[in-house]
């Protein structure tokens, strides 16, 4: 899971591929973490993983059955001190 600033909700989605197909990703906010505000902790940048290996934010790949894609959305920075 993405390490985010202190928060109740965190994001991340995983899908296992069942048929041969083409994957195209166009995602942003993969290099810089969102900043916290008013003393809150910084969030984390997002990540795209294919079978556990990191992918760039924008790419295309051929997938085979059993490939596992994980998209971890950027974690928002926390607000306020803990």
C-alpha positions in Angstrom: 0.0 0.0 0.0 1.1 3.6 -0.6 2.6 5.3 2.5 0.5 8.4 2.9 0.3 11.1 5.4 -1.7 10.3 8.5 -5.2 9.6 7.2 -8.1 7.1 7.5 -8.4 6.3 3.8 -5.6 5.2 1.5 -5.7 4.3 -2.2 -4.4 1.3 -4.2 -6.0 -1.1 -6.7 -4.7 -4.5 -8.0 -6.0 -6.5 -10.9 -5.0 -9.9 -12.3 -5.1 -10.2 -16.0 -7.2 -13.1 -17.4 -6.7 -12.7 -21.2 -3.8 -11.5 -23.5 -4.3 -7.7 -23.9 -2.4 -4.4 -24.3 -2.0 -2.1 -21.3 -1.6 1.6 -21.7 -1.0 3.8 -18.7 -1.1 7.6 -18.6 -0.6 8.7 -15.0 0.9 11.6 -13.2 2.3 12.5 -9.7 4.7 9.6 -9.7 7.9 11.6 -8.9 7.0 14.1 -6.2 5.1 13.5 -2.9 2.2 15.8 -2.0 3.1 18.1 0.8 1.3 18.1 4.2 -0.3 21.3 5.5 -0.6 22.9 8.9 1.9 20.4 10.4 0.5 17.4 8.6 2.9 14.7 7.3 3.7 14.6 3.6 1.9 12.1 1.4 3.6 9.7 -1.0 3.9 9.7 -4.8 1.9 7.1 -6.7 3.3 4.0 -8.2 2.4 1.6 -11.0 3.6 -2.0 -10.7 3.5 -5.0 -13.1 4.2 -8.3 -11.3 5.9 -6.3 -8.5 8.2 -4.3 -10.9 7.8 -0.6 -11.1 6.5 0.9 -14.3 6.9 4.5 -15.5 3.9 6.8 -15.2 3.3 6.6 -19.0 3.9 3.4 -20.8 2.4 0.5 -22.9 2.9 -3.2 -22.4 1.6 -6.5 -23.7 0.0 -8.5 -20.9 -0.4 -12.2 -20.6 -2.9 -14.2 -18.4 -1.7 -14.1 -14.8 0.0 -10.7 -15.0 -0.8 -8.6 -11.9 -1.1 -4.8 -12.3 -1.1 -2.6 -9.2 -1.9 1.1 -9.4 -1.1 3.0 -6.2 -2.6 6.5 -6.4 -0.7 9.4 -4.9 -1.4 9.7 -1.2 -2.6 13.1 -0.1 -0.6 15.0 2.4 -2.0 15.1 5.9 -3.6 18.2 7.5 -2.9 19.3 11.0 -0.6 17.9 13.6 -1.2 14.3 14.9 
